[in-house]
């Protein structure tokens, strides 16, 4: 870059504005990741589309995973500003479509558009790290984690208030909020983000288009989208793994994904998986760890919350149920600044992540040993898990960025986020199958065994089970309070057993991630004063040529290299 890595420099005002804007973008990402799922039943009822309810979330999530690496490599080579503004504009248009429609099909179309626009997620992590000295990256990522976490609170509390105030159209605030956030992002980025060009090339527009890795993009898209759709169908109780939709998509997608990896390995050295990313062992190990982290986070969001609502806090208000999720998020919010300060002060990234994974391992074992009555222990282990997550995501992203050549930080960040989401989606699908199979195989037997000694007519067991599952037992003949209590306890025991096996099944992946982290080289030598993409011209330079002084990197043609 031509900058003196040992000379401190001040951070310009524009950099703070850009970091705040990216924080708003990540707040929007988290809000938009939580709010549609939390309001899915309300949306489906309002638009008469309950049979398509699961696609409210999946129609947005699946395209965003596939588009992330593609968007980021284009932005890495051809500029961030236009990419961010155009995709934020696409998201704004999609928001208007979704918040005004009365058709489920139109809403899903808008969600697909949102998914394509969601490809900027990697850039939202990359850009804030580029505009400040490398030594401050963990602090920046910590700030982004806190702002991003606020999106979850806003989604849960805000949408709860909106739908309570307006049961018919309150759900439209999901996309009204998104429209506001995208509007702020577009205007702010247009005004404040004007860095020197990162690359210099004499190629024409069509010349640049031809240099893109279209074969790799096609194989990636045709691999990831069917895999994710297959797991979505598998996790749906109406389909499951035995349905052709599920296993055919996963098989076809896996074949294409393997072909994509083979092509990026042997067919090209400059594709979206540029070989420069693999100059050391850090990148592939970190991708695996990000996938496991995604699995862990999805397990907390879905499986732990399922236990909270269905096992430990079934008979309390919705507000108290939500409060049971607070220990995890409170730990994350409190510990994140401390971890950011420690990693910056002592230039250590690897060992705080190892500590975080260990903390989650403790929480996972703890949850696996919890019973239907041990809700206090569950809350404690939730706080322990949050203690671990405070360092894991924040510093994993920082490790990825510092282990990557500056020119490819955007695509590296996008691949990390895509790996995280892919790991979470696959892990969630597997966990759902484990739970459904174990719960279904034990629930009926447990309930029958519990009510038979109390004199319940066994010919009515089917009605009793249906009543428990639908939370409406008024029409079950011969039901007494004692019999209902025994049946509910048996149902909880079956659910407890299934949830415990999910946590036991998660432990091997956590241990593998922990083992992999021991081989990571801590890139503390890159935690210096160099700014990868300065918003203003750097005052101190070493003799490295005009390109370095401008903060750019020259891209040469193949013929020129020869």
TORPA-916898 format. One record per residue (C-alpha): x, y, z; residue in three letters. Coordinates in Angstrom, 3 decimals. Layout:
<nodes>
NODE,X,Y,Z,ALA;
...
</nodes>
This chain:
<nodes>
NODE,0.000,0.000,0.000,UNK;
NODE,2.997,2.317,0.390,UNK;
NODE,2.001,3.340,3.944,UNK;
NODE,4.250,3.224,6.980,UNK;
NODE,2.766,0.468,9.180,UNK;
NODE,4.390,1.891,12.320,UNK;
NODE,3.242,5.507,12.047,UNK;
NODE,-0.026,6.261,13.873,UNK;
NODE,-2.653,8.222,11.988,UNK;
NODE,-5.944,9.818,12.845,UNK;
NODE,-9.230,8.447,11.595,UNK;
NODE,-11.052,10.984,9.387,UNK;
NODE,-14.596,12.087,10.191,UNK;
NODE,-15.869,10.469,6.995,UNK;
NODE,-14.676,7.078,8.240,UNK;
NODE,-16.865,7.347,11.345,UNK;
NODE,-19.854,8.230,9.157,UNK;
NODE,-19.178,5.297,6.819,UNK;
NODE,-18.847,2.891,9.767,UNK;
NODE,-22.143,4.182,11.173,UNK;
NODE,-23.806,3.740,7.780,UNK;
NODE,-22.555,0.164,7.544,UNK;
NODE,-23.849,-0.362,11.085,UNK;
NODE,-27.278,0.796,9.919,UNK;
NODE,-26.985,-1.656,7.039,UNK;
NODE,-26.203,-4.529,9.418,UNK;
NODE,-28.968,-3.395,11.788,UNK;
NODE,-31.290,-3.627,8.795,UNK;
NODE,-29.898,-7.053,7.864,UNK;
NODE,-30.516,-8.457,11.333,UNK;
NODE,-33.911,-6.803,11.643,UNK;
NODE,-34.880,-8.187,8.264,UNK;
NODE,-33.549,-11.620,9.182,UNK;
NODE,-35.710,-11.783,12.321,UNK;
NODE,-38.844,-9.710,11.659,UNK;
NODE,-40.334,-11.643,8.687,UNK;
NODE,-39.841,-14.940,10.524,UNK;
NODE,-41.421,-13.564,13.696,UNK;
NODE,-44.376,-12.205,11.695,UNK;
NODE,-44.692,-15.078,9.213,UNK;
NODE,-47.989,-16.427,10.573,UNK;
NODE,-49.529,-12.943,10.617,UNK;
NODE,-48.352,-12.211,7.068,UNK;
NODE,-49.569,-15.560,5.749,UNK;
NODE,-52.986,-15.069,7.336,UNK;
NODE,-53.331,-11.530,5.961,UNK;
NODE,-52.392,-12.592,2.424,UNK;
NODE,-54.221,-15.941,2.516,UNK;
NODE,-51.009,-17.837,1.828,UNK;
NODE,-50.420,-20.161,4.746,UNK;
NODE,-49.268,-22.932,2.386,UNK;
NODE,-46.393,-20.670,1.271,UNK;
NODE,-45.523,-19.332,4.724,UNK;
NODE,-42.034,-20.838,4.961,UNK;
NODE,-40.993,-19.117,1.728,UNK;
NODE,-41.514,-15.677,3.252,UNK;
NODE,-38.114,-16.175,4.873,UNK;
NODE,-36.508,-18.605,2.436,UNK;
NODE,-37.276,-16.541,-0.685,UNK;
NODE,-35.008,-13.841,0.714,UNK;
NODE,-32.423,-15.951,2.519,UNK;
NODE,-31.505,-18.365,-0.272,UNK;
NODE,-30.632,-15.800,-2.996,UNK;
NODE,-28.614,-13.703,-0.535,UNK;
NODE,-26.272,-16.610,0.240,UNK;
NODE,-25.633,-17.303,-3.439,UNK;
NODE,-25.306,-13.664,-4.508,UNK;
NODE,-22.976,-12.586,-1.692,UNK;
NODE,-19.648,-13.854,-3.108,UNK;
NODE,-20.593,-12.759,-6.643,UNK;
NODE,-21.509,-9.234,-5.576,UNK;
NODE,-18.405,-8.852,-3.445,UNK;
NODE,-15.883,-9.965,-6.067,UNK;
NODE,-17.432,-7.505,-8.525,UNK;
NODE,-17.200,-4.755,-5.904,UNK;
NODE,-13.640,-5.764,-4.974,UNK;
NODE,-12.446,-5.270,-8.535,UNK;
NODE,-14.796,-2.601,-9.896,UNK;
NODE,-15.710,-0.459,-6.902,UNK;
NODE,-17.849,-0.477,-3.769,UNK;
NODE,-19.896,2.684,-4.129,UNK;
NODE,-21.976,1.878,-7.196,UNK;
NODE,-22.515,-1.710,-5.997,UNK;
NODE,-23.847,-0.655,-2.590,UNK;
NODE,-26.075,2.105,-3.969,UNK;
NODE,-27.573,-0.004,-6.774,UNK;
NODE,-28.347,-2.983,-4.539,UNK;
NODE,-29.706,-0.788,-1.739,UNK;
NODE,-31.931,0.825,-4.380,UNK;
NODE,-33.097,-2.642,-5.469,UNK;
NODE,-33.891,-3.448,-1.825,UNK;
NODE,-35.815,-0.178,-1.483,UNK;
NODE,-37.915,-1.024,-4.550,UNK;
NODE,-38.504,-4.519,-3.151,UNK;
NODE,-39.578,-2.982,0.172,UNK;
NODE,-42.185,-0.827,-1.561,UNK;
NODE,-43.496,-3.889,-3.411,UNK;
NODE,-43.740,-5.975,-0.233,UNK;
NODE,-45.261,-3.317,2.014,UNK;
NODE,-48.015,-2.418,-0.485,UNK;
NODE,-49.001,-5.802,-1.921,UNK;
NODE,-52.078,-7.845,-1.106,UNK;
NODE,-50.767,-10.963,-2.862,UNK;
NODE,-48.504,-13.607,-1.360,UNK;
NODE,-46.937,-14.333,-4.756,UNK;
NODE,-46.028,-10.673,-5.263,UNK;
NODE,-44.586,-10.509,-1.752,UNK;
NODE,-42.407,-13.544,-2.495,UNK;
NODE,-41.204,-11.855,-5.687,UNK;
NODE,-40.214,-8.849,-3.610,UNK;
NODE,-38.425,-11.140,-1.175,UNK;
NODE,-36.403,-12.678,-4.014,UNK;
NODE,-35.371,-9.161,-5.030,UNK;
NODE,-34.428,-8.495,-1.410,UNK;
NODE,-32.370,-11.676,-1.435,UNK;
NODE,-30.387,-10.570,-4.468,UNK;
NODE,-29.818,-7.183,-2.829,UNK;
NODE,-28.757,-9.018,0.326,UNK;
NODE,-25.552,-9.921,-1.485,UNK;
NODE,-24.053,-6.730,-0.030,UNK;
NODE,-23.799,-8.361,3.425,UNK;
NODE,-20.114,-9.160,3.014,UNK;
NODE,-19.396,-5.567,2.008,UNK;
NODE,-21.144,-4.301,5.131,UNK;
NODE,-18.504,-6.139,7.166,UNK;
NODE,-15.599,-5.365,4.826,UNK;
NODE,-15.941,-1.633,4.191,UNK;
NODE,-15.795,-0.502,7.854,UNK;
NODE,-12.587,-2.491,8.329,UNK;
NODE,-11.000,-1.004,5.212,UNK;
NODE,-11.411,2.657,6.118,UNK;
NODE,-9.576,2.507,9.467,UNK;
NODE,-6.095,1.260,10.402,UNK;
NODE,-5.912,-2.533,10.580,UNK;
NODE,-5.151,-2.458,14.310,UNK;
NODE,-8.705,-1.195,14.962,UNK;
NODE,-10.551,-3.869,13.001,UNK;
NODE,-11.671,-5.875,16.024,UNK;
NODE,-13.060,-2.717,17.649,UNK;
NODE,-14.935,-1.874,14.456,UNK;
NODE,-16.335,-5.404,14.192,UNK;
NODE,-17.333,-5.251,17.847,UNK;
NODE,-19.248,-2.034,17.236,UNK;
NODE,-20.959,-3.618,14.237,UNK;
NODE,-21.900,-6.670,16.330,UNK;
NODE,-23.563,-4.468,18.941,UNK;
NODE,-25.500,-2.454,16.335,UNK;
NODE,-26.440,-5.645,14.497,UNK;
NODE,-27.697,-7.196,17.727,UNK;
NODE,-29.908,-4.159,18.231,UNK;
NODE,-31.704,-5.148,15.046,UNK;
NODE,-32.874,-8.354,16.718,UNK;
NODE,-34.303,-6.433,19.687,UNK;
NODE,-36.029,-3.974,17.354,UNK;
NODE,-37.488,-6.810,15.297,UNK;
NODE,-38.876,-8.724,18.259,UNK;
NODE,-40.140,-5.786,20.314,UNK;
NODE,-41.000,-3.403,17.477,UNK;
NODE,-42.897,-5.874,15.343,UNK;
NODE,-44.665,-7.205,18.419,UNK;
NODE,-45.907,-3.698,19.137,UNK;
NODE,-46.793,-3.051,15.479,UNK;
NODE,-48.837,-6.213,15.029,UNK;
NODE,-50.554,-5.701,18.384,UNK;
NODE,-51.554,-2.157,17.426,UNK;
NODE,-52.732,-3.201,13.958,UNK;
NODE,-53.498,-6.895,13.635,UNK;
NODE,-54.355,-6.567,9.929,UNK;
NODE,-51.553,-4.429,8.483,UNK;
NODE,-49.028,-4.099,11.296,UNK;
NODE,-46.750,-6.615,9.561,UNK;
NODE,-46.132,-4.081,6.792,UNK;
NODE,-43.774,-2.257,9.167,UNK;
NODE,-41.219,-4.977,8.388,UNK;
NODE,-40.691,-3.445,4.957,UNK;
NODE,-41.438,0.142,5.964,UNK;
NODE,-38.516,-0.087,8.369,UNK;
NODE,-36.354,-1.657,5.692,UNK;
NODE,-37.242,1.134,3.262,UNK;
NODE,-36.129,3.794,5.747,UNK;
NODE,-32.836,2.005,6.467,UNK;
NODE,-32.060,1.555,2.781,UNK;
NODE,-32.915,5.170,2.068,UNK;
NODE,-30.461,6.348,4.725,UNK;
NODE,-27.816,3.968,3.363,UNK;
NODE,-28.232,5.198,-0.221,UNK;
NODE,-28.053,8.899,0.646,UNK;
NODE,-25.261,8.549,3.181,UNK;
NODE,-23.109,6.373,0.963,UNK;
NODE,-23.584,8.677,-2.022,UNK;
NODE,-22.424,11.672,0.018,UNK;
NODE,-19.701,10.341,2.316,UNK;
NODE,-18.060,7.365,0.591,UNK;
NODE,-15.597,8.633,-2.009,UNK;
NODE,-12.341,6.677,-1.617,UNK;
NODE,-9.547,6.665,-4.191,UNK;
NODE,-9.988,3.882,-6.791,UNK;
NODE,-8.877,0.490,-5.503,UNK;
NODE,-7.949,-0.762,-8.946,UNK;
NODE,-6.708,0.783,-12.169,UNK;
NODE,-7.441,-0.776,-15.531,UNK;
NODE,-7.616,0.354,-19.135,UNK;
NODE,-10.231,-2.294,-19.954,UNK;
NODE,-13.585,-1.211,-21.376,UNK;
NODE,-16.822,-2.017,-19.575,UNK;
NODE,-17.411,-5.125,-21.697,UNK;
NODE,-13.780,-6.062,-21.253,UNK;
NODE,-14.315,-6.030,-17.516,UNK;
NODE,-17.510,-8.050,-17.846,UNK;
NODE,-15.622,-10.737,-19.772,UNK;
NODE,-13.010,-11.047,-17.008,UNK;
NODE,-15.638,-12.075,-14.452,UNK;
NODE,-15.876,-15.719,-13.425,UNK;
NODE,-19.213,-16.511,-15.071,UNK;
NODE,-18.656,-20.290,-15.082,UNK;
NODE,-17.894,-20.221,-11.378,UNK;
NODE,-20.911,-18.017,-10.658,UNK;
NODE,-23.212,-20.379,-12.570,UNK;
NODE,-21.902,-23.479,-10.781,UNK;
NODE,-22.058,-21.742,-7.394,UNK;
NODE,-25.626,-20.561,-7.902,UNK;
NODE,-26.832,-23.880,-9.337,UNK;
NODE,-25.258,-25.615,-6.349,UNK;
NODE,-26.198,-23.466,-3.364,UNK;
NODE,-29.782,-22.631,-4.301,UNK;
NODE,-30.976,-26.270,-4.728,UNK;
NODE,-29.115,-27.350,-1.565,UNK;
NODE,-30.737,-24.628,0.513,UNK;
NODE,-34.178,-25.208,-0.999,UNK;
NODE,-33.824,-28.921,-0.295,UNK;
NODE,-32.972,-28.339,3.354,UNK;
NODE,-35.848,-25.861,3.630,UNK;
NODE,-38.267,-28.506,2.349,UNK;
NODE,-36.707,-31.147,4.600,UNK;
NODE,-37.252,-28.950,7.656,UNK;
NODE,-40.918,-28.458,6.741,UNK;
NODE,-43.152,-30.955,8.534,UNK;
NODE,-45.354,-31.130,5.438,UNK;
NODE,-42.482,-32.506,3.348,UNK;
NODE,-39.522,-33.980,5.247,UNK;
NODE,-36.540,-35.880,3.874,UNK;
NODE,-38.683,-38.559,2.265,UNK;
NODE,-40.171,-36.031,-0.157,UNK;
NODE,-38.701,-35.697,-3.644,UNK;
NODE,-38.492,-31.908,-3.252,UNK;
NODE,-35.998,-32.313,-0.419,UNK;
NODE,-33.585,-35.050,-1.393,UNK;
NODE,-33.581,-34.394,-5.158,UNK;
NODE,-32.656,-30.741,-4.639,UNK;
NODE,-29.916,-31.583,-2.149,UNK;
NODE,-28.395,-34.244,-4.423,UNK;
NODE,-28.496,-32.040,-7.535,UNK;
NODE,-27.155,-29.039,-5.658,UNK;
NODE,-24.350,-31.016,-4.038,UNK;
NODE,-23.182,-32.310,-7.429,UNK;
NODE,-23.094,-28.789,-8.858,UNK;
NODE,-21.387,-27.407,-5.748,UNK;
NODE,-18.652,-30.059,-5.932,UNK;
NODE,-18.162,-29.250,-9.627,UNK;
NODE,-17.879,-25.586,-8.653,UNK;
NODE,-15.120,-26.336,-6.135,UNK;
NODE,-13.273,-28.516,-8.653,UNK;
NODE,-13.492,-25.805,-11.296,UNK;
NODE,-12.264,-23.097,-8.923,UNK;
NODE,-9.394,-25.392,-7.893,UNK;
NODE,-8.261,-26.798,-11.240,UNK;
NODE,-10.134,-24.846,-13.910,UNK;
NODE,-9.038,-21.333,-12.946,UNK;
NODE,-6.750,-19.571,-10.503,UNK;
NODE,-8.481,-16.179,-10.647,UNK;
NODE,-12.145,-17.079,-10.090,UNK;
NODE,-14.308,-15.896,-7.214,UNK;
NODE,-12.354,-18.387,-5.071,UNK;
NODE,-9.134,-16.669,-6.076,UNK;
NODE,-6.107,-18.786,-5.245,UNK;
NODE,-4.599,-15.809,-3.419,UNK;
NODE,-7.164,-16.486,-0.690,UNK;
NODE,-5.478,-19.828,-0.014,UNK;
NODE,-1.940,-18.544,0.388,UNK;
NODE,-1.969,-20.005,3.894,UNK;
NODE,-4.114,-22.451,5.851,UNK;
NODE,-6.090,-19.762,7.663,UNK;
NODE,-8.749,-19.131,5.030,UNK;
NODE,-10.123,-22.690,4.579,UNK;
NODE,-9.970,-23.350,8.327,UNK;
NODE,-11.795,-20.107,9.044,UNK;
NODE,-14.475,-20.920,6.457,UNK;
NODE,-15.131,-24.209,8.239,UNK;
NODE,-15.218,-22.471,11.614,UNK;
NODE,-17.649,-19.875,10.257,UNK;
NODE,-19.934,-22.686,9.061,UNK;
NODE,-19.870,-24.279,12.519,UNK;
NODE,-20.513,-20.885,14.126,UNK;
NODE,-23.540,-20.522,11.862,UNK;
NODE,-24.775,-23.921,12.992,UNK;
NODE,-24.296,-22.913,16.632,UNK;
NODE,-26.089,-19.586,16.199,UNK;
NODE,-29.031,-21.175,14.380,UNK;
NODE,-29.241,-23.761,17.158,UNK;
NODE,-29.552,-20.997,19.749,UNK;
NODE,-32.068,-19.017,17.685,UNK;
NODE,-34.241,-21.991,16.797,UNK;
NODE,-33.666,-24.952,19.101,UNK;
NODE,-33.019,-23.125,22.361,UNK;
NODE,-35.877,-20.708,21.698,UNK;
NODE,-38.060,-23.732,20.895,UNK;
NODE,-37.258,-25.162,24.321,UNK;
NODE,-37.994,-21.800,25.941,UNK;
NODE,-41.436,-21.534,24.344,UNK;
NODE,-42.394,-25.204,24.356,UNK;
NODE,-40.636,-26.753,27.341,UNK;
NODE,-39.638,-24.387,30.140,UNK;
NODE,-41.947,-21.355,29.810,UNK;
NODE,-45.117,-22.678,28.202,UNK;
NODE,-47.575,-21.168,30.686,UNK;
NODE,-46.249,-17.616,31.010,UNK;
NODE,-46.849,-14.433,29.055,UNK;
NODE,-45.135,-13.748,25.753,UNK;
NODE,-43.135,-10.970,27.423,UNK;
NODE,-41.709,-13.400,30.000,UNK;
NODE,-40.935,-15.893,27.262,UNK;
NODE,-38.989,-13.221,25.391,UNK;
NODE,-37.217,-12.269,28.622,UNK;
NODE,-35.936,-15.847,28.858,UNK;
NODE,-33.918,-15.182,25.693,UNK;
NODE,-32.239,-12.097,27.172,UNK;
NODE,-29.314,-13.764,29.035,UNK;
NODE,-27.741,-14.765,25.722,UNK;
NODE,-28.089,-11.359,24.067,UNK;
NODE,-27.225,-9.484,27.269,UNK;
NODE,-23.950,-11.405,27.560,UNK;
NODE,-23.129,-10.638,23.942,UNK;
NODE,-23.840,-6.921,24.359,UNK;
NODE,-21.846,-6.591,27.602,UNK;
NODE,-18.821,-8.718,26.729,UNK;
NODE,-18.339,-7.623,23.099,UNK;
NODE,-16.699,-4.249,23.947,UNK;
NODE,-14.386,-5.955,26.450,UNK;
NODE,-13.254,-8.539,23.905,UNK;
NODE,-12.750,-5.835,21.275,UNK;
NODE,-10.587,-3.808,23.676,UNK;
NODE,-8.553,-6.853,24.736,UNK;
NODE,-7.880,-8.073,21.203,UNK;
NODE,-6.811,-4.585,20.100,UNK;
NODE,-4.689,-3.849,23.151,UNK;
NODE,-2.797,-7.146,23.096,UNK;
NODE,-3.075,-7.894,19.359,UNK;
NODE,-4.621,-11.306,19.984,UNK;
NODE,-7.439,-12.674,17.867,UNK;
NODE,-7.012,-16.436,17.911,UNK;
NODE,-7.216,-17.228,21.614,UNK;
NODE,-10.332,-15.162,22.386,UNK;
NODE,-12.082,-17.162,19.639,UNK;
NODE,-10.828,-20.410,21.180,UNK;
NODE,-12.206,-19.227,24.527,UNK;
NODE,-15.525,-18.376,22.869,UNK;
NODE,-15.850,-21.820,21.292,UNK;
NODE,-14.988,-23.431,24.634,UNK;
NODE,-17.712,-21.356,26.309,UNK;
NODE,-20.250,-22.511,23.755,UNK;
NODE,-19.095,-26.110,24.191,UNK;
NODE,-19.816,-25.781,27.922,UNK;
NODE,-23.245,-24.310,27.148,UNK;
NODE,-24.013,-27.072,24.640,UNK;
NODE,-23.154,-29.800,27.139,UNK;
NODE,-25.194,-27.953,29.753,UNK;
NODE,-28.273,-27.731,27.539,UNK;
NODE,-27.898,-31.400,26.611,UNK;
NODE,-28.197,-32.321,30.297,UNK;
NODE,-31.148,-30.027,31.076,UNK;
NODE,-34.511,-31.544,31.883,UNK;
NODE,-38.018,-30.172,31.514,UNK;
NODE,-37.744,-28.701,35.030,UNK;
NODE,-34.223,-27.245,34.972,UNK;
NODE,-35.085,-23.856,33.509,UNK;
NODE,-32.707,-21.983,35.823,UNK;
NODE,-29.756,-24.001,34.540,UNK;
NODE,-30.917,-23.373,30.990,UNK;
NODE,-30.872,-19.603,31.564,UNK;
NODE,-27.384,-19.792,33.070,UNK;
NODE,-26.050,-21.763,30.116,UNK;
NODE,-27.726,-19.257,27.800,UNK;
NODE,-25.583,-16.554,29.390,UNK;
NODE,-22.488,-18.740,29.006,UNK;
NODE,-23.270,-19.223,25.304,UNK;
NODE,-23.597,-15.457,24.889,UNK;
NODE,-20.232,-15.046,26.581,UNK;
NODE,-18.728,-17.208,23.852,UNK;
NODE,-20.544,-15.621,20.951,UNK;
NODE,-19.326,-12.173,21.996,UNK;
NODE,-15.917,-13.065,20.618,UNK;
NODE,-16.624,-15.741,18.003,UNK;
NODE,-18.357,-13.895,15.157,UNK;
NODE,-16.666,-10.547,15.726,UNK;
NODE,-13.127,-11.918,15.743,UNK;
NODE,-13.714,-14.626,13.132,UNK;
NODE,-14.632,-11.933,10.614,UNK;
NODE,-11.558,-9.948,11.682,UNK;
NODE,-9.357,-13.034,11.292,UNK;
NODE,-10.750,-13.665,7.816,UNK;
NODE,-10.054,-10.092,6.768,UNK;
NODE,-6.516,-9.991,8.169,UNK;
NODE,-5.704,-13.369,6.602,UNK;
NODE,-6.748,-12.122,3.153,UNK;
NODE,-4.929,-9.917,0.599,UNK;
NODE,-6.457,-6.408,0.827,UNK;
NODE,-7.842,-6.538,-2.720,UNK;
NODE,-10.036,-9.555,-1.850,UNK;
NODE,-11.302,-8.553,1.582,UNK;
NODE,-14.836,-8.041,0.269,UNK;
NODE,-15.220,-11.462,-1.317,UNK;
NODE,-13.511,-13.074,1.690,UNK;
NODE,-16.017,-11.415,4.040,UNK;
NODE,-18.915,-12.441,1.791,UNK;
NODE,-17.701,-16.037,1.589,UNK;
NODE,-17.417,-16.069,5.377,UNK;
NODE,-20.996,-14.850,5.827,UNK;
NODE,-22.240,-17.290,3.166,UNK;
NODE,-20.380,-20.153,4.863,UNK;
NODE,-21.959,-19.109,8.150,UNK;
NODE,-25.463,-19.073,6.701,UNK;
NODE,-24.916,-22.318,4.813,UNK;
NODE,-23.693,-24.009,7.992,UNK;
NODE,-26.671,-22.659,9.886,UNK;
NODE,-29.179,-23.757,7.257,UNK;
NODE,-27.754,-27.255,6.923,UNK;
NODE,-27.375,-27.604,10.686,UNK;
NODE,-30.917,-26.424,11.277,UNK;
NODE,-32.238,-28.917,8.737,UNK;
NODE,-30.368,-31.783,10.401,UNK;
NODE,-31.451,-30.673,13.887,UNK;
NODE,-35.081,-30.456,12.799,UNK;
NODE,-34.984,-33.979,11.391,UNK;
NODE,-33.422,-35.299,14.616,UNK;
NODE,-36.053,-33.602,16.738,UNK;
NODE,-39.042,-34.611,14.618,UNK;
NODE,-37.980,-38.254,14.344,UNK;
NODE,-37.192,-38.702,18.039,UNK;
NODE,-40.175,-36.733,19.280,UNK;
NODE,-42.650,-38.475,16.975,UNK;
NODE,-41.305,-41.918,17.890,UNK;
NODE,-41.675,-41.375,21.664,UNK;
NODE,-44.508,-38.924,22.195,UNK;
NODE,-47.523,-41.198,21.614,UNK;
NODE,-46.049,-44.069,23.621,UNK;
NODE,-45.130,-41.774,26.520,UNK;
NODE,-48.578,-40.192,26.688,UNK;
NODE,-50.371,-43.537,26.492,UNK;
NODE,-48.210,-44.979,29.269,UNK;
NODE,-48.856,-41.930,31.453,UNK;
NODE,-52.662,-41.845,31.182,UNK;
NODE,-53.452,-45.576,31.165,UNK;
NODE,-52.949,-46.064,34.956,UNK;
NODE,-55.322,-43.143,35.603,UNK;
NODE,-58.249,-44.931,33.961,UNK;
NODE,-58.333,-42.975,30.718,UNK;
NODE,-60.177,-44.693,27.854,UNK;
NODE,-57.331,-45.704,25.525,UNK;
NODE,-59.592,-45.484,22.483,UNK;
NODE,-59.472,-41.703,22.958,UNK;
NODE,-55.671,-41.429,23.069,UNK;
NODE,-55.576,-40.167,19.483,UNK;
NODE,-57.969,-37.346,20.342,UNK;
NODE,-55.921,-36.520,23.434,UNK;
NODE,-52.675,-36.325,21.449,UNK;
NODE,-54.327,-34.151,18.808,UNK;
NODE,-55.701,-31.870,21.499,UNK;
NODE,-52.295,-31.458,23.149,UNK;
NODE,-50.597,-30.660,19.855,UNK;
NODE,-53.289,-28.121,18.916,UNK;
NODE,-53.481,-26.702,22.471,UNK;
NODE,-57.218,-27.418,22.506,UNK;
NODE,-58.292,-30.349,24.672,UNK;
NODE,-61.825,-29.154,25.451,UNK;
NODE,-63.445,-31.756,23.182,UNK;
NODE,-61.446,-34.770,24.447,UNK;
NODE,-63.890,-37.174,26.188,UNK;
NODE,-63.115,-38.422,29.688,UNK;
NODE,-60.380,-35.876,30.316,UNK;
NODE,-59.721,-34.817,33.912,UNK;
NODE,-57.183,-32.289,35.248,UNK;
NODE,-54.976,-35.106,36.573,UNK;
NODE,-55.011,-36.965,33.256,UNK;
NODE,-54.259,-33.766,31.326,UNK;
NODE,-51.373,-32.948,33.664,UNK;
NODE,-49.935,-36.449,33.242,UNK;
NODE,-50.278,-36.258,29.452,UNK;
NODE,-48.609,-32.835,29.309,UNK;
NODE,-45.751,-34.065,31.489,UNK;
NODE,-45.242,-37.075,29.202,UNK;
NODE,-45.289,-34.816,26.161,UNK;
NODE,-42.625,-32.604,27.741,UNK;
NODE,-40.487,-35.657,28.513,UNK;
NODE,-40.591,-36.730,24.857,UNK;
NODE,-39.701,-33.203,23.768,UNK;
NODE,-36.937,-32.977,26.381,UNK;
NODE,-35.370,-36.209,25.116,UNK;
NODE,-35.398,-35.016,21.485,UNK;
NODE,-33.922,-31.596,22.293,UNK;
NODE,-31.158,-33.170,24.377,UNK;
NODE,-30.113,-35.378,21.442,UNK;
NODE,-29.909,-32.296,19.218,UNK;
NODE,-27.399,-30.706,21.593,UNK;
NODE,-25.385,-33.923,21.875,UNK;
NODE,-25.300,-34.083,18.068,UNK;
NODE,-23.992,-30.497,17.936,UNK;
NODE,-20.992,-31.203,20.175,UNK;
NODE,-18.784,-32.988,17.566,UNK;
NODE,-18.991,-30.011,15.197,UNK;
NODE,-18.042,-27.631,18.015,UNK;
NODE,-15.072,-29.822,18.959,UNK;
NODE,-13.914,-29.946,15.327,UNK;
NODE,-14.073,-26.142,15.131,UNK;
NODE,-12.100,-25.907,18.357,UNK;
NODE,-9.496,-28.319,17.000,UNK;
NODE,-9.274,-26.400,13.718,UNK;
NODE,-8.707,-23.097,15.524,UNK;
NODE,-5.539,-24.469,17.115,UNK;
NODE,-3.963,-24.536,13.636,UNK;
NODE,-4.832,-20.916,12.844,UNK;
NODE,-1.915,-18.514,12.592,UNK;
NODE,-2.774,-15.334,14.486,UNK;
NODE,-2.173,-12.498,11.961,UNK;
NODE,-1.192,-10.030,14.675,UNK;
NODE,1.589,-8.714,12.421,UNK;
NODE,-1.092,-7.116,10.238,UNK;
NODE,-2.693,-5.243,13.137,UNK;
NODE,-0.778,-2.102,12.194,UNK;
NODE,-1.546,1.447,11.020,UNK;
NODE,-2.094,0.603,7.351,UNK;
NODE,-5.481,1.590,5.908,UNK;
NODE,-6.514,-0.681,3.036,UNK;
NODE,-8.989,1.753,1.451,UNK;
NODE,-8.344,5.249,2.860,UNK;
NODE,-11.098,7.811,2.399,UNK;
NODE,-8.494,10.553,2.332,UNK;
NODE,-4.965,10.631,0.981,UNK;
NODE,-2.503,9.238,3.533,UNK;
NODE,0.057,11.794,4.691,UNK;
NODE,2.955,9.396,5.287,UNK;
NODE,4.146,7.213,2.420,UNK;
NODE,7.159,5.085,1.682,UNK;
NODE,8.579,4.838,-1.814,UNK;
NODE,6.073,2.544,-3.451,UNK;
NODE,4.916,4.424,-6.496,UNK;
NODE,1.941,6.528,-7.454,UNK;
NODE,-0.567,3.671,-7.294,UNK;
NODE,0.272,2.957,-3.668,UNK;
NODE,0.113,6.643,-2.767,UNK;
NODE,-3.407,6.840,-4.128,UNK;
NODE,-4.459,3.832,-2.102,UNK;
NODE,-5.097,1.811,-5.237,UNK;
NODE,-3.832,-1.446,-6.641,UNK;
NODE,-3.029,-1.927,-10.269,UNK;
NODE,-4.848,-4.589,-12.256,UNK;
NODE,-2.923,-5.651,-15.336,UNK;
NODE,-4.058,-7.576,-18.375,UNK;
NODE,-2.821,-11.081,-19.052,UNK;
NODE,-0.920,-9.923,-22.128,UNK;
NODE,0.788,-7.198,-20.114,UNK;
NODE,1.933,-9.733,-17.501,UNK;
NODE,3.481,-11.809,-20.266,UNK;
</nodes>
